[in-house]
Amino acid sequence: MFKILILQQWFGLSDLEVERQMAECISFMAFLGFPSPFSDSRTIWLFKERMAETGKDKIVWSELQRQLDAKGLQVKRGTIQDATFIEADPGSSKKPRG
């Protein structure tokens, strides 16, 4: 579950969007170890709420940052691009192509 939160944070995704990306993006699947089934957005939200209520969220994020710092790694925000091809309507042109 924490790996899901990492992806969510690094890519700036909502609970619904991270759920969708886990099902569609092979790199997300690989990072998460190809879980079956994937957690849904409600489960992700409940997990984040429970972490915040207990104060564990701060502890876990601090530990992750400590480990990244120890390895000299710096995380920059990622972006996700939809690579769907959409065919444009060529329209009608009175000029002949040539």
PyMOL commands that set and color helices and strands:
alter all, ss='L'
color gray80, all
select helices_A, chain A and resi 2-11+15-24+26-31+41-54+56-70
alter helices_A, ss='H'
color red, helices_A
deselect
rebuild
show_as cartoon
